[in-house]
Amino acid sequence: MMKVRKLVFVLLGCLYLNFANVFAQDQNLSKKDSVAISKQVSKIDNESKGGDRNVMLNAANNSGPRDVNIGLPATVGGITILENDLPVVYYFWPELPNKTWRQSVSLKNTGLLKMEDLASSMGDLGFAVNSYTQNGTKDFKVKGNLSGSHFGWLQGDINVSGPMTKNGWTYSAGIFVNFDPSTYDLGFNKYVDQTKVLRAGVTKYFKDDKGEFNIYYKYADSYVNTNYAVFEYGPNGEASEIDGFQIGRDSYFLRSGSVRFQDIVSGDYYYGAFDGEDNTNTSHNIDVFGNYKMDNGWDFKYSTRLHLAKSNSLYGIPLSIFNVEAADGYTIQSTGEAYSGNVGTQIALNSRDIPSTTIMGRFSINKQIKNHNVTFGILEQYYNIDKYNSNRSLYFQTVEDQPQLLVGPGTDEYGFYGYNSSAEYFNGSENKLSVYGSDDWKVSDRFNVKYGLMLRSHLVNGDYSQTPRSVGFTLADAELTDINHSFFHIAGNINANYNITKNFGALANFLYTEENGKLESYSSPIPPSVVKSRSPLAGLGVFWNTKYFSLVSQATYLTKNNYLTRYNLVNPADDTETQQTPIFYDIQTVGWTTDMMITPFKGFNLHYLITLQNPVYKNFTFNAFGQDYDYSDKTVLEISKVLMEIDPSYTVDKWRFWASFRYFSEQYANINNALYFAPRWENFGGINYQYNNNVSFGATVVNFLNQTGAKGTINGAELINDASQYYGRLLTGSYIRPFTVQLSVNFNF
C-alpha cells in the first residue's frame, strides 16, 4: 500500500508541474579543453559541476563514456549517466545506459558530476556524467555532427530548434543514428552497434526571465555487441597474438550469429540472434522539467520522467579453451566433419521482451542567502520490472576468426547443452524516496565549506525462486518466495578548502553512502545478503595556483563492505570438478592523486595526473573443495596500482592539436594474484580546425601508437597459485581498440 501511495504522489506531482509556471534547470556545465578526471579528488573551482575532462574518450568502443576508476571494482554498467538530473535508467541491468543515451548535439551540455555532488543528490558512490536536453531556442538554430572512421563507422547527429509563437513557445527536435561495424567483421552482420535516438519537444519561456517549462519525448532503439580476443598468455603477464587471430581485428562471435535457448517461461526452444529482436532494446521517455524564479528569491526547480522500456539482451561469454583430437568426438555442426584443434567453451545469456516502468521526479528550491548557497530537495524513484528472466545455454565453438559451432560430447544435435542450468528470475518493484539538502558556504575570502545530507527510504517488493537450477529448468518448476524489505539510508558529504596564501591552500573532504540489497540481487536461487554496505571516503590535500600552473594533490582513504561475488571455482587438484561459491567480502583503498595543469606559454596546455593506490580485499575468506582459503590483503582484480594521464594540447589561430595518453600498471587476473596482465597504454590524438564561426572539422586517431593490450580475468584460475601452468595457453579477454582514424564535421547555424 505504501508503494502505491508513493506512486500516486509522483503522478500528482507530475500533473501539477505540467500546469505550473516554472523554469528548466540550467547548471552551466563548463567544458575545459584536455582536462582529465582526478580519480580520487576533484579540482578546486567555483563550479558545482566539472567539465567533461576526457570522460567521453572510451578506448573500448564508441558507444558510451569510459568508466572512471576510484579504487573499487567497476560495475557492468560503468559510470552513472544522468539526463536532466535523473538517471537515464534506474538500474543498468537489463537495460544498459548506452542503449538509451548517447552523447549528442541534442544535449545542450554534458559534464562530469563530482563524487560529493552525486553522494548528496543521489546517495550513490562514484562519478557521474550529467547532461541536459537541448530545449527550444528563441532564434532558429541548426547544429549537427557527421562522423566516420576508416573501418566504415558512420554516425549522423542533427538538432533543429526555434520559435513557434510570439508569446514564448519554442521547439527542439533531433535525431542521432549510429552504424558502427567496429574494427572487425562479424560475418553475420555489417554492424556491431546499431542505435537510433530521437528527441522532440517544446519549451515555454515566461516573461521577465521568470523561467521556462519543458516537455520532451525521447525514443531509443539499440543493439550493441561485445567482442573478445583470443591470445596466448606468457611470462610477465604478456598477451601475444596467435596465428590466425588478430586482437581487435578478428571476431570471436559464433559465425552463424544465433544461439539456441529454452524459454524459461514457456519451455519452448528458439534461436536468438545477436543482431535481431532478441538483442534490441527499445524505450520511450517523457521528461517534464523546468523552474520558476519566485518573488522571494527562491528558485524552484524540477525534473520528472516516465520511462517505459522493453529490454532484450543477448551475450556470448567465453569460459575456457581446450584442445581435442579427432577421436574425441567433436564435429562441425554445419557439415558433420570431424574436428581436431582448439575448442572454446561459451555461455550465452538471453533476456527476451522484459518490460519495465520507471517514474522519477526531482523537486528542489535554491537560494543565495548572503554567503550561503542553499538547496533543499526531494527525489522520488519508482521502478517496476515484470518477470525478469535470463535464459542460458552452453556451446562449443572453434577457436578462430568467425568461429564455427561444434557438436560434441554432451551437446544435443544442434550443438547446445546445459539449457537454463544457471537461469535467472525475479519480479517486482523498488521505490526510493529521498530528501536532501546542501549548502555552499563562503565563510570568508580564504575559507569555503560545502556540505550536504541525503536521507532515503528504499522499499524492495516482489518474488524470486530458490528452486535449484537444473538442466531444462522453467518457471513451471519454480516455487516462488516473496521479497519484502524496507531500508533506510544516509548519505552526505563535507568539503572544505582554505587559502593559506593567495595562491596556496589546504583542502579536506569526507563523503559517506549506504546501500542494502537490490531487486536484481535475487536473480539466483541463493538468498542474497542484505547487510548494510557502507562506503566512507576521506581525503586531505593541498592546492597551488600560479600564472603558469595549477596543482591539486590529495591522499584518500576509501572502504566498502559486503561485496557479493558468485565464483565458479575449479578444483586445482581436478580441473573436471567445479563448485559455485558465493563470497562476501570488503574492499579497502588508500590512494594519493596529484593533478596538474601547466600553461608555460600562450596556446599550450599540458595536463598531467598520477594516482598511486592500493585497493585490497578484506575479510575475504571461504571454503572450497574441503579447504579453507583466505585472500585478505590481496590486490583487487582488474585495478591498477598506478594510473597516469598526460594530455598536451596546442592552439594556434584556427587550429588545435591535442593528444591524450593513459597508463595502467599491471592488473591482476585471478583473486590470489598469481596471474596478471602486463601494464598498458591507451592513447588518442587529434587535430581540430575551426573553418568559421559555423563550421569546424576534426580528425581523431585512436591508439595511434598501435598498442595492444588484454585485460579482465582468467576463468577457472581463481585458485591457481602457479602462473607457469598458464604459460603458452590460449585465453580470452577484452582489449583496447586497434589503430583507428576518425573524421568529423560539425556545424552550428
Beta strands, then each sheet from edge to edge (+ up, - down):
strand 1: 80-83
strand 2: 86-87
strand 3: 107-113
strand 4: 128-133
strand 5: 141-149
strand 6: 154-163
strand 7: 169-180
strand 8: 193-205
strand 9: 211-224
strand 10: 229-233
strand 11: 239-240
strand 12: 258-262
strand 13: 269-273
strand 14: 281-293
strand 15: 299-324
strand 16: 331-332
strand 17: 341-369
strand 18: 372-398
strand 19: 405-407
strand 20: 416-417
strand 21: 424-442
strand 22: 447-465
strand 23: 480-499
strand 24: 504-515
strand 25: 533-545
strand 26: 549-571
strand 27: 574-598
strand 28: 604-613
strand 29: 616-618
strand 30: 621-624
strand 31: 627-630
strand 32: 642-652
strand 33: 655-664
strand 34: 667-668
strand 35: 676-677
strand 36: 680-690
strand 37: 695-702
strand 38: 710-711
strand 39: 730-735
strand 40: 740-748
sheet 1: 2+ 1- 4- 3+
sheet 2: 16+ 19- 18+ 17- 15+ 14- 9+ 8- 7+ 6- 5+ 40- 37+ 36- 33+ 32- 28+ 27- 26+ 25- 24+ 23- 22+ 21-
sheet 3: 16+ 19- 18+ 17- 15+ 14- 9+ 8- 7+ 6- 5+ 40- 37+ 36- 33+ 32- 28+ 27- 29+
sheet 4: 11+ 10- 39+ 38-
sheet 5: 12+ 13-
sheet 6: 16+ 19- 18+ 20-
sheet 7: 30+ 31-
sheet 8: 34+ 35-
end
